[in-house]
Amino acid sequence: MSAAPQPPTDAATATAPAPAAAPRSAKRSLALALPAGAAGAGLTLFAAGRTWATGTAVLAQGELPRSVTGNDVTGVPGALAVVGLAALVAVFAVRRAGRIAIAALLTLSGLGIAVAAALGNSDTSALRDKASTAVGLAGTDVHHVTHTPWPWVTAAGGLLLLSAGLLALLRGRHWPAMSGRYERTPDGARGPRRAPAPPDLDRPEEIWKSLDRGEDPTR
């Protein structure tokens, strides 16, 4: 007589993976990525419009104070913030390889913002150009240059976008995607798509209508 099957031991039960672990991890990563990406894009756009550097141009009559914003120094952070924000939304509209590509774009946008802001922190070319325009002489020098913390705030926004992109690359395959179940009906309302009712074969007008639509009324 064969021995009765033994119930699983506690050790085997303990080593079995919990089926809800992956969904919980996906929810946590999604809850981190969404606010991080949105805050990073908003912070970048805000900080790029602030004053990054100030200085004075020397004139015969005295000194002329000048200042430049981040958008004057470089337009890269603001442009990449818009790209990153669009990628953050688009990551839910695609699946598989498309989601990986969008997540990579989101990551590169954040990295590009951080690098451009760090390089722009010590750039005085925009300040000299503004002083030359005000004075009317090319190559006008600028003295008493002072840099504000806003470039580093912009870089922090880029790092937030970068972290959102990395989360999308690592955990994005478990995130939900937009459903195609609902779409606009011919009258403009939203609702579930419904299959057309089969034509009544006893009514010739319905048979002709189905033929006009390219349908086989006998099916």
C-alpha positions in Angstrom: 0.0 0.0 0.0 1.4 3.4 -1.0 2.0 6.0 1.7 -0.5 8.8 2.1 0.7 12.2 0.7 2.3 14.3 3.4 1.1 17.9 3.9 3.6 20.6 3.0 6.0 21.5 5.8 6.3 24.9 7.3 9.6 25.4 5.6 8.2 24.8 2.1 5.3 27.1 2.9 7.6 29.8 4.1 9.7 29.7 1.0 6.7 30.0 -1.4 6.5 33.5 -2.8 3.5 35.5 -1.8 1.3 36.1 -4.9 0.4 39.6 -3.8 4.1 40.8 -3.4 4.4 41.9 -7.1 1.2 44.0 -7.2 2.1 45.7 -3.9 5.6 46.5 -5.1 4.1 47.9 -8.4 1.7 50.1 -6.4 4.5 51.4 -4.2 6.7 52.2 -7.2 3.8 53.8 -9.1 2.9 55.9 -6.0 6.5 57.2 -5.9 7.1 57.7 -9.6 4.0 59.8 -10.4 4.5 62.5 -7.8 8.3 62.5 -8.3 7.9 63.0 -12.0 5.2 65.6 -11.8 7.1 67.5 -9.1 10.4 67.3 -11.0 8.9 68.7 -14.2 7.1 71.5 -12.3 10.1 72.4 -10.2 12.3 72.5 -13.3 9.9 74.8 -15.2 9.6 77.1 -12.2 13.3 77.3 -11.4 14.3 77.8 -15.0 12.4 81.0 -15.0 14.1 82.4 -11.9 17.2 84.6 -11.9 20.4 82.5 -12.2 23.1 85.2 -12.2 23.5 88.9 -11.8 26.3 91.3 -12.6 27.2 94.9 -13.6 28.4 96.3 -16.9 30.8 99.2 -16.6 29.8 102.4 -18.5 31.5 105.8 -18.8 28.7 107.2 -16.7 28.8 104.4 -14.1 27.6 100.8 -13.7 24.6 99.1 -15.2 23.2 96.1 -13.3 22.1 93.1 -15.4 20.5 89.7 -14.6 19.7 86.6 -16.5 17.2 83.8 -15.9 17.8 80.1 -16.5 15.9 80.3 -19.8 18.3 83.0 -20.9 21.3 80.8 -20.0 20.0 77.6 -21.6 16.6 76.5 -22.9 17.4 72.8 -22.4 15.9 72.3 -18.9 12.6 73.9 -19.8 12.3 71.9 -23.0 13.2 68.6 -21.4 10.8 69.2 -18.5 7.9 69.4 -21.1 9.2 66.2 -22.8 9.5 64.5 -19.4 6.0 65.4 -18.4 4.6 64.1 -21.7 6.6 60.9 -21.3 5.2 60.5 -17.7 1.7 60.5 -19.1 2.5 58.5 -22.2 4.1 55.6 -20.2 0.6 54.5 -19.3 -0.7 54.5 -22.9 1.8 51.9 -24.1 2.9 48.4 -23.1 6.0 46.2 -23.3 8.7 47.6 -25.6 6.9 50.9 -26.0 6.7 51.4 -22.3 10.5 50.7 -21.9 11.2 53.2 -24.7 9.1 55.9 -23.0 10.6 55.2 -19.6 14.1 55.5 -21.1 13.0 58.9 -22.6 11.8 60.0 -19.2 15.1 59.0 -17.6 17.2 60.8 -20.2 15.1 63.9 -19.8 15.8 64.0 -16.1 19.5 63.4 -16.7 19.7 66.1 -19.4 18.1 68.6 -17.1 20.5 67.9 -14.3 23.6 68.2 -16.5 22.4 71.3 -18.3 21.6 73.1 -15.0 25.0 72.1 -13.5 26.8 73.5 -16.6 24.7 76.6 -16.6 25.5 77.5 -13.0 28.9 78.8 -14.0 28.0 80.1 -17.5 28.3 83.9 -17.9 28.0 84.2 -21.6 24.3 85.0 -21.5 25.1 87.7 -18.9 27.8 89.2 -21.1 25.5 89.2 -24.1 22.8 91.0 -22.2 25.3 93.6 -21.0 26.6 94.1 -24.6 23.1 94.6 -25.8 22.4 97.2 -23.1 25.6 99.1 -23.6 25.7 98.8 -27.4 29.3 97.5 -27.5 30.2 93.9 -28.4 32.4 92.2 -25.9 31.4 94.3 -22.9 32.7 92.8 -19.7 30.6 92.1 -16.7 31.9 92.6 -13.1 30.6 91.5 -9.7 29.0 88.3 -11.1 26.8 86.5 -8.5 25.2 83.1 -9.1 21.9 82.2 -7.3 20.9 78.7 -6.0 18.2 78.4 -8.7 20.4 76.3 -11.1 20.8 73.7 -8.4 17.0 73.7 -7.7 16.6 73.1 -11.4 19.1 70.2 -11.2 17.1 68.8 -8.3 14.0 68.8 -10.5 15.9 66.9 -13.1 16.9 64.3 -10.5 13.3 63.8 -9.5 12.4 63.1 -13.2 15.4 60.8 -13.4 14.2 58.8 -10.4 10.7 58.5 -11.9 12.2 57.3 -15.1 14.4 54.7 -13.3 11.3 53.4 -11.4 9.4 53.1 -14.7 12.3 51.2 -16.2 12.6 48.8 -13.3 8.9 48.4 -12.3 6.9 49.8 -15.1 6.1 46.5 -16.6 3.8 45.8 -13.7 2.0 49.1 -13.9 -1.5 49.3 -15.2 -2.2 50.7 -18.7 -5.0 52.7 -20.2 -7.9 50.5 -21.2 -9.4 50.5 -24.7 -12.7 49.3 -23.4 -14.3 52.8 -23.4 -14.3 55.1 -26.4 -16.5 57.8 -27.9 -19.8 56.5 -29.4 -21.1 58.1 -32.6 -23.2 60.6 -30.6 -20.1 61.8 -28.7 -20.8 60.1 -25.4 -18.4 57.8 -23.7 -19.4 54.2 -22.9 -18.5 50.6 -23.5 -18.3 49.5 -27.1 -21.3 47.3 -28.1 -21.7 45.0 -31.0 -24.4 46.0 -33.4 -27.7 44.2 -33.1 -28.2 41.5 -35.7 -30.5 42.6 -38.6 -34.1 41.4 -38.7 -34.2 39.2 -41.8 -38.0 39.8 -42.1 -37.3 43.5 -42.7 -35.7 44.2 -46.1 -34.6 47.7 -45.1 -32.4 46.3 -42.3 -30.8 43.8 -44.7 -29.9 46.6 -47.1 -28.4 48.6 -44.2 -26.2 45.7 -43.1 -25.1 45.2 -46.7 -24.2 48.9 -47.0 -22.0 48.5 -43.9 -20.2 45.6 -45.5 -21.8 43.0 -43.1 -23.2 39.6 -44.0 -26.9 39.7 -42.8 -27.1 35.9 -42.8 -24.4 35.5 -40.2 
